């Protein structure tokens, strides 16, 4: 795989180059010292994957990611020091089209950082090949979180009678935030979000999303019951499932599936075990994850919606759903929220 590095810190860039060069299957294509250089070099010589820092001169990593995804799209992995200290920037980059985030390996001592980065690169390689390469990374429209809102004021403890299941990948954090902004779910409605994101950053995603929305948000724990009025987020690289007793579980199988946690796995569980009202929503993302599960939900008589191309950061997963005729409605992101409100009820925008 041809890998590019965008990082203005010479020691960090060298550490990344060394990690990539330590393997026979990857090569460093170029190194950019500024965000503007990364945009220009990607246009001239597009790599399979860019390791993108957040803090760079001229253009930061967020704006560089946005411009690359607009003009010469390719897979982007945010690699930055202590991503947990840059939560807002991280989610802006993910909203701009980055696939995932990981920490920059330490330059000396404390073994494990190199192996962790290589494991992440291998995952990216599998996703890219499974999704059809750079041609799957379609141009996007701009998307930025509003940075406003507040956490919810407590969960409704009534019996759960309806379920909203949301699946997302590339560009998903911002899309989920916009989809649910200003909405207070009706009594008895539970919400579960399966977002492709590294398990080490899932709790940060839950906290960040909670700051944007009217409802409480937390990571789903093994054995949790669905909770009315609360958004539960998949938190593991294992797959989130819903068992016959309507409890949330994590399962390592299927082990060889490229997408972790898998939207398909969760949607299939909803189709099989959930007997009340349910809506499945498949948002922006690279690849095909979620399409077959959305089709299973439709065949089970549940409402299914996919995001349209124009409003998607990457039109991969929703496109696959459209090709399978899995979605009853294919809508711009801005119109999915009103449909949810008319279908499920609740108050807000």
N, C-alpha and C positions, 0 to 999 in steps of 0.2 A: 504494500500500500504506500502511495506517495503522500507524505505528511509534511505540512508546512507549520512553522512556528511563528507566532506573533507575540513578541515580548521585548520590552525596551531595556530590561535588566540583563546585562551581559552574562552574569553568573547563572541566572535562572534559565536564560535561553540555552546556554551551554549545557546545563544539567538536563534539559529536555532533549537537546540534540544527542547527548550521550545515551540517554535511555532508548531513544528511537534507533540509534545506530548500533545498539547492542544486539539487535535482532537481525536475522537474515531476511525476514519477510517484509520489513519496512525500510524506507529510505527517506531522508530529509530532502525535500524538494527545494525549499528556500526558508530564510529567516528574515522576518520583517521587524524593524525596530520601532515603528510607529503604526498607529491604526490606519493612517492614510497610505503608508507603504503596503500594508496588508491588502487593502482594497485594490490598489494598483497591481500588485504582484499576482493576486488571485485572478484578476482579469486577463493578465498576460500569460499566466501559466497555472491553470487551476489544479489544485491538489485533490486527493481523495478526502483528506481530513485536515482541518486547521486546529492546532492547539492555541487557543486565543486567551491572552491575558485580559483583564478588565481595565487596568490603569495604565494607559499609554499616552504619550504626547500626540498633539494634532487632532487625532480622533481617539476616543476611548474604545474599549472593546465592545461596548454596547452598540455604539454608532457604526463601528467597523463591521460588526455582525449584520446590522440592518442593511448597510449598503451592499455588502457581499451577497446577502440573500436576495436583494432586489436586482442586482446586475449580473452576478456570476455565481449563482448558488452552489454551495457544496456543504458537506457535513462539517459542523463546528463543535468542538468540545471546549468549554470554558475551563482553563487550567490557571488557577490563581492562588496566591497565598491566603490561607485562612478564609475560605469562601463564607464561612459562618459569620464573619465580621462584615461582609459586604452583601447582605441578603437582598436589599433592594436592587443593587446593580445586577446581581446574579439573575433575579427573576425578570429584570428588564432585558437581559441578554437572552434568556430562555424565551421570552415573549418575542424577541426579534428574530428568532429562528435557530438559536443554538440547541443542540440535542441534549446536552447533559453538562454536569459540572463536576470537577474534582480538584483536589488540592495539588499545588506544585510540589513535586518531590523535594525532600530536604537535600541540601547540597552535600552535607557530610554527616556521617553517623546515623543513628536511628534507622536501621534497615527496615525495609517494607514499603517505602514510598515508591521506589522504582517498580517493584512488582505490582503494586496497586495501579499505577498509571498504565503499565503494559496490559494488565487485565482489562482496564477500561478501554484501551485502544483496540484490544481483541474484540470486545463487545461492539464497539463502533464499526469495526471491519465486518463483523457478522451482520449487523443491521444494514450497512451500506450494500453489501452483496445481496442480502435477502430482499432489499427494496429496489434493486435495479440500478444502483449507482447514482451518479450525480444527476442523471436525467430525471430522477424521481424528486429532486429538490427544486420544485417549481418556484418562479418568482412570487413574492408575497406583497401584501399591503402592510403599511405601518401599523404597529400595535404597541401601545405603551400603557402600563397601569396608571390609574389616576392618582394612586398614592393616598387616597382619602378613605373615609369609612371607619368603622369601628367594629369591635368584636360583638358577638351576640349577647343577649341579656338572659341566657339560660335556656336549657332545652325543654321542650314540651315532653312530659312524661306519659302522655296517653299512649294507648296501644297503637302500633304502627299499622296503618291500613293502605298506604301507598308508598311507592318507592321510585326515586329518580336515580338512575345509574348513568354516570358520565365517564366516558373514556377519552383520553387525550394523550398527545405526545409532543412533538416539536411545536412550540408556540402555545402549548396548552395552559401553563399557569395563568398567563394574562387572559386567554380566552375563557377559562373557567371563571376568573374574577369578573370579567365583563358580563358573562352569561348570568351570573347569580347576583350581580350588583343591585342593591335596592330592593331585594325581594325577601320577604319573610314567609317561609313555607307554611302551608295550611296545617291545621291540627292533624296529627297522624301521619305526616309525610316525612320519610327518612331520605337522606341523600348520601350516596356513596360515590367517591371520585377515585378512579384508577388512572393515575398520571405516570408516564414513564419518567422516573427520576431516581437518582441514586439513593439507596436506603439511608445513607449517612446524612442526606439533606432533606429527607421527608418531613421530619419534625419542624424544620425551618419553613418548609413549604406550608405546613398546616398553620403555623403561627403567622406567616406573612398573609396567607389567604384570609385568616380570621380578622386581620386588621382592615381588610378591604370590604367585608361583608356585614350584613345585619344579623347573621346567624352564627352560633358558635361552631368552631371547626377544631377537630382533633384527629390525631392519627388513630387508625383502627388497631386494636390489640387482639391477639389471639383469643378466640372464644367470645368476643363482644357480641351483644345483641344489637340489632338495628335500633337507633334512637330517633324518635320523632323530633323534628326541629333542629337536628344537629347534622353537620356535614362530617362524614367519616372519610379519611384519606388512607389509601393503601400505603403502608410504610416500609415494606420489605422488598428485596429483590426476588423473593418467592412470590407465588401467585396468590392473590386474594380470592377466596372462594366463599360461597354462601351454601351451608349444608342444609339437609332436609329439615333440621330443627330451627332453621333461619338464624343460625349463628355464623359469624364471620371467622374464617380459618385461613391459615397460610399453608401452602403446599408447594414443595419443591418441584413437583411434577406438573407438566412435562419438563424434564430437565434440559432438553436440547432446544427449547423454544427460544428464538432470538429476542423476543420482547418480554421484559421482566420488570415489574409485574405485568401480566397479560390482561388486556381488556377483554379479549376473546374468552378467556377462562371465566372471568367474572360474569360476563353477559350470558354465557351458556348456563351458568349456575342459576341466574335469575330466571331464564327461560324454563329451566327444569323445576325449580323449587318454589318460586314465588307465585302465589295464586291470586293475589290482590291486584289492584291497579298498578301498572308500572310504565315508566317512560325510559327508553334508552336513548342517549345522545352521544354521538360519535363526533368528536371535534378534530381540529387540525393535527396532523402528525405524519411523519415519514413512515412508509411501509404499508402493510395491510392488516395490522392487528386491529381487532374489534369488528371487522366486517362480517365474518362468519357468525360471531356471537350476536351481532345486531340482527342478522337474518334469523337466527334461532329465536330471538325475542319476538320478531315480527310474526313468525310462524306460530308462536305460542299465544298470539292475540294481543301482544303488548304494543304500545305506541313507540315508533322508532323515528329518529330524526338524525340527519347528518348535516354537517356544516358545508356550505357551498365553496366553490373554488376561490371566488374573488375575495372572500374574507378569511381564508385559511393562510396561515404562515407557510405551510407545506401541504399541498393537496394530494396526500398519499392515502391515508386511512379513510377519509370520507369518499375519495374517488373509488376505492375498492368496494365500499358499501354500495355506492351508486351502481357500479358494474354488476353487483350481485342482486340488485333490486331489494336490498335489505332495508332501505330507508323509505318510510311512507312519505316523508317530507325532506327535501333538500333546501336548506334555508341559509341566508346570510346570518352571521352570528347575532346581529342586532335584532333579528326577528325571531330567533329561537326562544329568547326569554319571554316575550309576550305569549307565545304559544304554550309554554310551560305554565304560565299563569292562568291562561284560559282552560288548560287541560286539568291541571292539578289544583288550582285555586291559590289562595294566599293573598297577602297584601304587599303593596309596593308598586314599583314602576311597571 
